[in-house]
Amino acid sequence: MRRVSLRTDYPPARRHALHQEVVERSGVGRVDLLVWGPAGSATQFQWFDADADTTAALLDAVSAVEQRRLVAGDGGTYAFTRQSEFAFDPDLLAVVASADVAFFPPVSFHGDGTATVDAVGEDDRLAALVDALAAHADVTVESVRDFHRGGAPAALTDRQRAALDAAVAAGYYEVPREGSVADVADALDCSTSTAGELLRKAEARVVTALVD
């Protein structure tokens, strides 16, 4: 089986209202949907790369959000929310509902209008998912790798994993090095010192787990 990382670029009319708020507002560039229930009214768990006031204002602007509780953490804000409905585009929701694959959290909404998610399944099922999504949005397959039950070699926080992803994308680990810690900081919208600390802690966990 394979695990693929997908990036989709939806037309504004197909974006979830929460995602559209991320695109239009300053002060927030990413929302990670970490846990969601079987119905729109179930409690959802999200992380915003923003302070509590910015997060509260964003959620208050989404009419489907009926309740919210915010907790600061991991350089941003966690949110427990209850919504009146999923409020996703029905065509996209139908593609996801009928896909014969499994989706791994988080589903991430980015300020550039794209969304990212990982899916696991057999090659033909994953290809069918990409084809079905491509009928409604621009789809990029960012990575394909074998799936193993054990998962990652080290337990990383979402921010540490995001820092490593940004570093790889920037060419930070290329030889010779093409990217810098500043590039990682720009991708995460944080200071260079914070980016450097995230990279050091993530690298320490990965290397220690590998050696152990």
Rosetta blueprint (number, residue, H / E / L):
1 M L
2 R E
3 R E
4 V E
5 S E
6 L E
7 R E
8 T E
9 D E
10 Y L
11 P L
12 P H
13 A H
14 R H
15 R L
16 H L
17 A H
18 L H
19 H H
20 Q H
21 E H
22 V H
23 V H
24 E H
25 R L
26 S L
27 G L
28 V L
29 G L
30 R E
31 V E
32 D E
33 L E
34 L E
35 V E
36 W L
37 G L
38 P L
39 A L
40 G L
41 S L
42 A L
43 T E
44 Q E
45 F E
46 Q E
47 W E
48 F E
49 D L
50 A L
51 D L
52 A H
53 D H
54 T H
55 T H
56 A H
57 A H
58 L H
59 L H
60 D H
61 A L
62 V L
63 S L
64 A L
65 V E
66 E E
67 Q E
68 R E
69 R E
70 L E
71 V E
72 A E
73 G E
74 D L
75 G L
76 G E
77 T E
78 Y E
79 A E
80 F E
81 T E
82 R E
83 Q E
84 S L
85 E L
86 F L
87 A L
88 F L
89 D L
90 P H
91 D H
92 L H
93 L H
94 A H
95 V H
96 V H
97 A H
98 S H
99 A L
100 D L
101 V L
102 A E
103 F E
104 F E
105 P E
106 P E
107 V E
108 S E
109 F E
110 H E
111 G L
112 D L
113 G L
114 T E
115 A E
116 T E
117 V E
118 D E
119 A E
120 V E
121 G E
122 E L
123 D H
124 D H
125 R H
126 L H
127 A H
128 A H
129 L H
130 V H
131 D H
132 A H
133 L H
134 A H
135 A L
136 H L
137 A L
138 D E
139 V E
140 T E
141 V E
142 E E
143 S E
144 V E
145 R E
146 D E
147 F L
148 H L
149 R L
150 G L
151 G L
152 A L
153 P L
154 A L
155 A L
156 L L
157 T L
158 D H
159 R H
160 Q H
161 R H
162 A H
163 A H
164 L H
165 D H
166 A H
167 A H
168 V H
169 A H
170 A H
171 G L
172 Y L
173 Y L
174 E L
175 V L
176 P L
177 R L
178 E L
179 G L
180 S L
181 V H
182 A H
183 D H
184 V H
185 A H
186 D H
187 A H
188 L H
189 D L
190 C L
191 S L
192 T H
193 S H
194 T H
195 A H
196 G H
197 E H
198 L H
199 L H
200 R H
201 K H
202 A H
203 E H
204 A H
205 R H
206 V H
207 V H
208 T H
209 A H
210 L H
211 V H
212 D L
